[in-house]
Amino acid sequence: MEKRTPTYDLEGFRQEFCSAKALRMTRTAQDTGLQLGLTLQDVVQVVQSMKRAHFSKSMTSHANHRIWQDVYHVPWGSVLLYVKLTVDDRGRLILSMKEK
């Protein structure tokens, strides 16, 4: 299922992920970010640069259709990043960060 409005408050992600130590990412998001040459501090800067205008869609997880994931297309240098965010029982989480 998809919708065109964000499920989660982007400002909450910006406030929480204000330092490399505060980031919470899946291993896949970390690995693909590293492949793009992004440091953890770069990831913080990407999150801090995200705007509502970068929002693309909100979609449910393939495994559980009650879990929503917000997708953003974020410009970073000469690259357009695909960033997927969610909230789980442990809090905010970056699910994916890769080149679109």
C-alpha positions in Angstrom: 0.0 0.0 0.0 1.2 3.5 -0.8 0.2 7.1 0.1 1.4 10.5 -0.8 1.7 12.0 2.6 4.4 11.2 5.2 3.6 9.0 8.1 6.3 10.3 10.3 7.4 13.7 11.4 10.6 14.6 9.5 11.6 17.1 12.2 11.7 14.3 14.8 14.3 12.5 12.7 16.3 15.7 12.3 16.2 16.4 16.0 17.1 12.9 17.0 19.8 12.2 14.4 21.9 15.3 15.1 25.1 13.4 15.7 26.8 10.3 14.4 26.5 8.7 17.8 22.7 9.2 17.7 22.2 7.6 14.3 20.3 4.3 14.1 20.6 2.6 10.8 20.2 -0.9 9.3 23.4 -2.7 8.3 22.3 -2.4 4.7 21.8 1.4 5.0 25.3 1.7 6.6 26.9 -0.5 3.9 25.3 1.3 0.9 26.2 4.6 2.4 29.8 3.6 2.8 29.8 2.4 -0.8 28.8 5.9 -1.8 31.6 7.3 0.3 29.4 8.7 3.0 30.8 8.9 6.5 28.5 8.7 9.5 28.9 12.5 9.8 27.8 12.8 6.2 24.7 10.8 7.0 23.9 13.2 9.8 24.3 16.1 7.3 22.0 14.3 4.8 19.3 13.9 7.5 19.7 17.5 8.6 19.4 18.7 4.9 16.2 16.8 4.3 13.1 18.8 3.6 9.4 18.0 3.1 9.8 18.8 -0.5 12.1 15.8 -0.8 9.3 13.5 0.2 8.3 10.9 -2.5 5.9 8.4 -0.9 5.0 6.5 2.2 4.6 2.7 1.7 4.0 -0.3 3.9 6.6 -2.9 4.7 6.5 -6.1 2.5 6.7 -8.2 5.7 4.1 -6.3 7.7 1.5 -4.1 6.0 0.9 -2.2 9.3 4.5 -0.8 9.3 4.9 2.4 7.2 8.1 3.6 5.6 8.6 7.1 4.3 10.7 7.5 1.2 12.7 10.7 0.4 14.8 11.7 -2.7 17.5 13.9 -1.3 20.1 15.7 -3.4 23.6 15.2 -2.1 26.4 16.7 -4.2 25.9 15.3 -7.7 23.9 12.3 -6.4 20.2 11.9 -5.7 19.9 9.7 -2.6 17.0 7.4 -1.9 16.4 7.5 1.9 13.8 5.4 3.6 12.8 6.1 7.2 10.5 4.3 9.7 9.7 4.0 13.4 9.8 0.7 15.1 9.4 -0.4 18.7 12.9 0.9 19.4 12.4 4.3 17.8 13.4 6.1 14.7 15.4 4.1 12.1 17.1 4.7 8.7 16.2 1.7 6.7 17.9 2.6 3.4 20.3 5.1 2.0 21.4 4.5 -1.5 21.7 6.2 -4.9 18.4 6.6 -6.6 
